[in-house]
């Protein structure tokens, strides 16, 4: 069941990343056109950067599900098959620990219970916690940066889900050299 939820979430992440990739392309094209007409829209640069960041983090989380994250396999490829399985499970444990740490740090960063206790009043929250996450706007777009940074807890939750699914799956993982489809 958890594997199916992880697979569904990874498909959603990839679909969103694909849409964001189209968005980055459109924003860059808009930037080229407006600059060539000597009428640059400065917010487009910032929007393209944020769009690319979201695309990257969503794609990275999906890569964890598909076990396509960046890896150096020179050592594990030389190991016998049982040792490769142990090494793959060790990697699953390390990715899970990383995802747990990311969730913890995002919780500490956003402090959702504290902002709720402050009645969603950013000034009261800042005074009580000295955390200014809800006060800082983006440079040119003008939206609160905490909205842009929501990709971090989203990535962390996705990485946690995929890593947990891998940890609880005791079927032999794919090991050895990975082929890149062309």
Secondary structure, DSSP 8 states (H G I E B T S, - for coil): -HHHHHHHHHHHHHHHHHHHHHHHHHHHHHHHHHHHTT---HHHHHHHHHHHHHHHHHHHHHHHHTT-S----HHHHHS-HHHHHHHHHHHHHHHHHHHHHHHHHHHHHH-HHHHHHTTT-HHHHHHHH---TTT-B-SSS-SBHHHHTHHHHHHHHHHHHHHHHHHH--S----S------
